[in-house]
């Protein structure tokens, strides 16, 4: 490499760093102004609206102040109407074990960046079977409770473990065995959950792997991604059945379930799909687990309760 080329690369690096610093300064300025605007609108919550939350809502609306204020105002209105605080304190999803058999969704340890891993399997999803053991309203309440737990508890523990901040997750969507004819029913149950997530918990997806995608879905994807924001498209990776090596580039084998190419079986913990194990409750992070967040699992009659949680329960 010539000295001129090396010099150009160095200059480009400096320019990129300078641009990044300028972007961060702009975001900090936005956060301060956003906070004041929310106070004027009477919707600012000191306890929940920290700088990270304000940045997420700002980013979701491309840092356009009026749009961000409107989004946060609508989100706060939704929280009151939905009764989020009451759901967190009192809701029990005792049908969890039955629902997991039909629609497995679970958090499981972390990727190499420390982000919590979330896996969703659509192969067994059957709307009629789901509605035989629960209701749409109860599914949404459970979804909201778990999202609040993910944002305010699980990611906080993951951040503390790496002495930093974790604000996004690592998601795997498994489409193995899902015929295209089943997608309409799958869409009907997932849509409401997705809307709640997008409108009230924006910018929390760090990366998404869609694995075992049917060929026809792959074809449709090239049309769908044309409708999505460029930054969102960059986070989504569509893979067929040859996905294991890619996942293992980003996840240590001991943190990835055996079914997906890793070494973890969560033996004695109900299996990976039911263990809900990670820095938030495995005893590796000081100050965790926290009973106020783990009580939900005990109310649900969870199949597995981590030892660290049992120890806390025995003291209370």
C-alpha positions in Angstrom: 0.0 0.0 0.0 1.4 3.4 -1.0 2.0 6.2 1.5 -0.7 8.2 -0.3 -3.3 5.5 0.1 -2.3 5.0 3.7 -2.6 8.7 4.3 -6.1 8.7 2.6 -7.2 5.8 4.8 -6.0 7.6 7.9 -7.8 10.8 6.8 -11.0 8.9 6.1 -10.7 7.4 9.5 -10.3 10.8 11.2 -13.3 12.1 9.2 -15.4 9.2 10.2 -14.5 9.6 13.9 -15.2 13.4 13.6 -18.5 12.7 12.0 -19.4 10.2 14.7 -18.5 12.7 17.4 -20.6 15.3 15.7 -23.5 12.9 15.5 -23.3 12.1 19.2 -23.1 15.7 20.1 -26.2 16.4 18.0 -28.0 13.5 19.7 -27.1 14.8 23.1 -28.5 18.2 22.2 -31.6 16.6 20.9 -32.1 14.6 24.1 -31.9 17.7 26.2 -34.4 19.6 24.0 -36.6 16.5 23.8 -36.7 16.2 27.6 -37.8 19.8 27.9 -40.5 19.5 25.2 -41.9 16.4 27.0 -42.0 18.3 30.3 -44.0 21.1 28.6 -46.4 18.5 27.2 -46.8 17.0 30.6 -45.7 13.5 29.6 -42.1 13.3 30.9 -41.4 10.5 33.4 -38.2 10.9 35.3 -38.1 7.3 36.3 -38.5 5.8 32.8 -37.3 8.5 30.3 -33.6 8.3 30.7 -31.2 9.4 27.9 -31.2 6.0 26.3 -35.0 5.9 26.0 -35.1 9.4 24.6 -32.5 8.6 22.0 -34.4 5.5 20.9 -37.6 7.5 20.4 -35.6 10.2 18.7 -33.9 7.8 16.3 -37.2 6.1 15.5 -38.4 9.5 14.2 -35.1 10.5 12.6 -34.6 13.0 15.3 -37.5 15.2 14.1 -38.7 16.9 17.3 -42.4 17.2 16.6 -42.6 13.6 15.4 -40.7 12.3 18.4 -42.9 14.2 20.9 -46.0 12.9 19.2 -44.7 9.3 19.4 -43.8 9.6 23.1 -47.2 11.2 23.9 -49.1 8.5 22.1 -46.9 5.8 23.9 -47.6 7.3 27.3 -51.4 7.4 26.5 -51.2 3.7 25.4 -49.4 2.8 28.7 -52.3 4.2 30.7 -55.0 2.7 28.6 -53.3 -0.7 28.5 -52.6 -0.6 32.2 -48.9 -1.5 31.9 -48.1 -0.8 35.6 -50.9 -3.1 36.7 -49.9 -5.8 34.3 -46.3 -5.7 35.8 -47.6 -6.0 39.3 -50.4 -8.4 39.1 -50.7 -10.3 35.8 -50.0 -14.1 35.9 -49.7 -16.1 32.7 -50.3 -19.6 34.2 -50.9 -21.1 30.8 -47.3 -20.2 29.8 -46.1 -23.9 29.6 -49.0 -24.8 27.3 -48.5 -21.8 25.1 -44.8 -22.5 24.9 -45.5 -25.9 23.4 -47.5 -24.2 20.6 -45.6 -21.0 20.2 -42.0 -21.2 21.6 -40.5 -17.8 22.4 -37.7 -17.4 24.8 -34.6 -15.4 25.9 -31.4 -17.5 26.3 -28.1 -16.1 27.5 -26.2 -13.5 25.4 -24.2 -13.0 22.1 -20.5 -12.0 22.0 -21.4 -8.4 22.4 -23.4 -9.1 25.6 -26.8 -8.6 24.0 -29.6 -10.9 25.2 -30.6 -13.6 22.7 -34.2 -14.0 21.8 -35.5 -17.0 19.8 -38.9 -17.4 18.3 -40.1 -20.6 16.6 -43.1 -20.4 14.3 -43.1 -24.1 13.2 -45.7 -25.2 15.8 -47.8 -22.0 15.9 -51.4 -22.9 15.4 -53.9 -20.1 16.1 -56.8 -22.5 17.0 -54.6 -24.3 19.5 -53.4 -21.1 21.0 -56.9 -19.8 21.5 -57.9 -23.0 23.1 -55.5 -22.4 26.0 -55.5 -18.6 26.2 -56.9 -15.4 24.7 -55.5 -12.7 22.4 -55.9 -10.2 25.3 -53.8 -12.4 27.7 -51.2 -13.0 25.0 -50.8 -9.3 24.6 -50.5 -8.7 28.3 -47.8 -11.4 28.5 -46.0 -9.9 25.6 -46.0 -6.4 27.2 -44.9 -7.7 30.6 -42.0 -9.6 28.9 -41.0 -6.6 26.8 -40.8 -4.4 29.9 -38.8 -7.1 31.6 -36.5 -7.3 28.6 -35.8 -3.6 28.5 -35.7 -2.7 32.1 -34.3 -5.8 33.7 -32.6 -8.2 31.3 -30.7 -5.6 29.2 -29.7 -3.7 32.4 -28.1 -6.8 33.8 -26.4 -7.5 30.5 -25.0 -4.0 30.4 -23.8 -4.3 34.0 -22.0 -7.5 33.2 -19.9 -5.8 30.4 -19.6 -2.6 32.4 -21.4 -0.7 29.6 -24.8 -0.1 28.1 -26.9 -2.7 26.3 -29.9 -1.3 24.5 -30.6 -3.8 21.8 -31.1 -7.5 21.4 -30.0 -10.4 19.2 -33.0 -12.1 17.6 -33.5 -15.4 15.8 -36.8 -16.1 13.9 -37.0 -19.7 13.0 -39.4 -20.5 10.1 -38.6 -24.2 9.9 -41.6 -26.2 8.8 -43.9 -23.2 8.3 -45.8 -23.6 5.1 -46.7 -20.4 3.2 -50.4 -21.3 3.7 -49.9 -20.8 7.4 -48.5 -17.3 7.2 -51.9 -15.5 7.3 -52.7 -17.1 10.6 -49.2 -16.5 11.9 -49.5 -12.8 10.8 -52.8 -12.4 12.6 -51.3 -13.3 16.0 -47.9 -11.6 15.5 -49.2 -8.3 14.0 -50.6 -6.8 17.3 -47.5 -7.7 19.2 -45.3 -6.2 16.5 -47.3 -2.9 16.5 -47.0 -2.6 20.3 -43.2 -3.2 20.0 -42.7 -0.7 17.2 -44.8 2.1 18.7 -43.7 1.8 22.3 -40.4 0.0 22.4 -38.6 1.4 19.3 -35.0 0.7 18.2 -34.4 -2.3 20.4 -33.6 -4.8 17.6 -29.8 -5.0 17.2 -29.8 -7.8 14.6 -32.4 -10.2 13.3 -31.7 -13.6 11.7 -34.5 -15.2 9.8 -33.5 -18.8 9.5 -34.9 -21.9 7.7 -36.9 -19.6 5.5 -38.9 -21.3 2.8 -37.9 -20.6 -0.8 -41.1 -18.7 -1.6 -40.6 -16.5 1.5 -37.1 -15.7 0.3 -38.5 -14.5 -3.0 -41.1 -12.4 -1.2 -38.5 -10.9 1.1 -36.8 -9.1 -1.8 -40.0 -7.2 -2.4 -40.7 -6.6 1.3 -37.3 -5.1 2.0 -37.9 -2.4 -0.6 -40.6 -1.0 1.7 -38.4 -0.9 4.8 -36.0 1.8 6.1 -32.4 1.2 4.9 -31.1 1.0 8.5 -33.7 -1.7 9.3 -32.8 -3.8 6.3 -29.2 -3.7 7.3 -30.1 -5.4 10.6 -32.1 -8.3 9.0 -30.3 -11.3 7.6 -32.3 -13.9 5.7 -30.7 -17.4 5.8 -31.8 -20.8 4.7 -30.9 -24.0 6.5 -27.1 -23.2 6.4 -27.2 -20.7 9.3 -25.2 -22.3 12.1 -21.7 -21.0 11.2 -23.1 -17.5 10.9 -24.7 -17.7 14.3 -21.5 -19.1 15.8 -19.6 -16.1 14.5 -21.6 -13.9 16.8 -22.5 -16.3 19.7 -20.2 -18.5 21.8 -21.2 -22.2 21.5 -22.0 -22.5 25.2 -24.5 -19.7 24.9 -26.3 -21.1 21.8 -28.9 -23.9 22.1 -27.7 -27.2 20.7 -30.6 -27.2 18.2 -29.1 -24.1 16.5 -25.5 -25.4 16.4 -24.3 -24.5 19.9 -23.5 -26.7 22.9 -26.1 -25.6 25.4 -28.9 -28.0 26.5 -29.9 -26.3 29.7 -30.0 -29.7 31.3 -31.8 -29.7 34.6 -33.3 -26.4 33.8 -36.3 -27.5 31.7 -34.4 -27.2 28.4 -33.3 -24.0 26.6 -36.8 -23.1 25.6 -38.0 -22.9 29.2 -35.0 -21.9 31.2 -35.0 -18.1 30.5 -31.5 -18.1 31.7 -29.0 -15.2 31.4 -27.0 -12.6 33.3 -30.3 -11.3 34.8 -30.8 -14.5 36.9 -27.8 -16.8 36.7 -26.0 -15.3 39.7 -23.1 -13.9 37.7 -24.0 -10.2 38.1 -24.0 -8.4 41.4 -27.4 -7.2 42.4 -29.2 -9.7 40.2 -31.6 -11.4 40.1 -34.3 -8.9 41.3 -37.4 -10.3 42.8 -39.7 -7.6 41.5 -38.9 -8.8 38.0 -38.7 -12.6 38.7 -42.0 -12.7 40.6 -43.7 -12.9 37.2 -42.1 -16.2 36.4 -43.1 -17.6 39.8 -46.7 -16.4 39.3 -46.7 -18.2 35.9 -45.7 -21.5 37.6 -42.5 -21.5 35.5 -41.0 -25.0 34.8 -37.6 -23.9 36.0 -36.6 -21.4 38.6 -32.8 -20.5 38.7 -30.9 -21.2 41.9 -30.1 -17.5 42.4 -33.9 -16.7 42.3 -34.7 -19.6 44.7 -32.1 -18.2 47.1 -33.8 -14.8 47.0 -37.2 -16.3 47.4 -36.1 -18.2 50.5 -35.1 -15.0 52.2 -38.4 -13.3 51.6 
